[in-house]
Structure formats: structure tokens, C-alpha cells
């Protein structure tokens, strides 16, 4: 594959001081990863074993960007089919896997890199299926995908173990998608999703599915993002459309605790959730009043909320991950410039190096 280099400007938002105390603003570094035409919708971010970011997103087709520690490699996987709603996971060898919706074929597809080439499969094509996919890999690197069946208004789930097994999980009433999937320590699936104005949750115990309505106070449950803590308890961030708020629900083993995290203006869509080593939640989301990327983190006693990026209309299609040090990484879309952007909180040594240079120039390689 051809590679053509050019320079990527990394804008560092720096406060070069001692490590920040709790509740202080973080030292965010912001990069424009891809700016060729209209790129950056439907971002999905994962970190490899050394903490380098990998991002799938929509550009001219299905795009994949990976940072190797010094430069970004960008590759177009699918030129046709109008891919949307991507979900990225890395296997045990840090090889990328992507589930996505093929809008042209109205089908769910799955792309896997084997170390030398990409293999693309059609997972489900019955009707109009594949919107809002969420991908997770089990301990054997087998893929599991939750997704939406538009034609039947149902939640579906596909799992691969030599062949694909597909289930219709919930077709009661009507489901509006917005699925988010996590696997527990036994490899059993847990799914949060949006019902008819309700936040819903389904989990499989090895023999059958259990369903719960978590929140039905108004029109709630869009933009769900699910994570399981070390005890296997679910945590969910989601959007309250009635009040235009960011909400968060957590199960402690006996009951659900639900709270409004941010209610300043119209906030809370495009949420993405991760838990740190203390099972504290970190959430990226979109502020549609100010058109900003926002971030909320709970330290065990209070929420710290800050604006990460406010340059133009930015912050939709967020995806968040935490590295092994608990530092935050977020991919998102810049709709003003139609670019893919990436924000992260670096280690102090990295921050100092960036600060000494003010602006760091990195080499980016385009694969075509």
C-alpha cells in the first residue's frame, strides 16, 4: 500500500505545572487526525496494549486510523456501501475488528484484520438490520455484536464461534436501537438500549435473557453506553431527551442508582462511558447548546465536569477509553471543519515535551 506523508499539527492545551489536584481541569492535548474531505462521523476508539489509540470512523468509506507511537497510519477499508454506526475492538494481538452498518445493503457487516489483510463478512442481512452495532470480543477473541433490527423494531445479538449465531433478543413493543454491549467474566452478554422512551437493559446468564426497564421518567435512554465493573455490575450513561440532560445509572448488586450528571443547557447526547480501576465513571458527551465536547468524571464523591474542546462546532460522535494509567482518550467529530479529532490527557513527561515545543509536528502516513 502506498504511503504519502504530510505534517499533522498537534495543538496542546497546556498548563505546565505540577500534577493537577482533584477537581482541577485536565491538561488536554488535541489533534486533528484526518482532514481529507468530510471525515470523522461515527467514531469508535480503542487503545492497544501499550496505550496507542486506534479509531474507526466514516470518511469516503470505512476508515481506520492507528497511532504507532510516532505517526498515524490511515487506511480506507471499504470504499463503497456507505458504512455507518461503527464499533471497534482490538483482539489480544491488538489487531482491529470493526462491526458496522452497510447502509446500501441494509445489513450488518464485520471486518477483521488478520495481520496482513482485512476480511469482511456479512453477519445479518434479513430485512433492514445493523444500525447501532456494539462490538465486544470474548477471551478467545470471538466477536459478539448487539444491533438494531429496523424493520421489526427489535434488539438483535450475534455471536461467532466458528459460525454466526443470531438471536432476536427483545421485540416487545418497539426498540429504537442505541445499543451498547459488554461481556462479563464468563463471556455472557449484557446490553443497554433505548426502548419507547425508556432505558432498557438485557443480560444473559448462560441459559436465558433477563430484561429490566432502568429509567422511564420521561423520554430517556438514547445514546446509551454500557460498562461492567470488576464485580460484573452494569453502569450506563445515557441521554434524557425530555430535559436535554446527561444521566447515569449504576447497579450496586441490589438496586439501581440513577442521577443527572449535567443539566447545563442541552447536553448529554453522543455519550461514551468507561470505568477506571476504582470503578469510577468517566463520560464524554456533546453539548448541543454550545456545540462543544464535554467530559464528566466521578472521583468517588463528586462529579468533575469540563469542556474539552470548544473550537467551532465539535464534540459529536464521541468515543472514550482509559489507558492503564487511567488517562482519558476521546475521539470525536469536528462538524465545522468536517474533521476527525482526538483529545487525550498525556503522562506528565509527554506533556512537558509538548510544552517545551509549544506545537509538536508529527508525521502522518496515509494508506490508500
Secondary structure, DSSP 8 states (H G I E B T S, - for coil): --EEEEEEEEEE----SS---TTS---EEEEEEE-SSS--EEEEEEE-TT--EEEEEESSSEEEEEE-SSEEEEEEEESSS-EEEEEEEE-TTS-EEEEEEETTTTEEEEEEE-SS-EEEEEEE-SSSEEEEEEEEE-TT--EEEEEEETTTTEEEEEEESSSEEEEEEE-SS---EEEEEEE-TT--EEEEEE-SSSEEEEEE-SS-EEEEEEE-SSSEEEEEEEEE-TTS-EEEEEEETTTTEEEEEEE-SS-EEEEEEE-SSSEEEEEEEEE-TT--EEEEEEETTTTEEEEEEE-SS-EEEEEEE-SSSEEEEEEEEE-TT--EEEEEEETTTTEEEEEEE--HHHHHHHHHHSEEEEEEEEE-
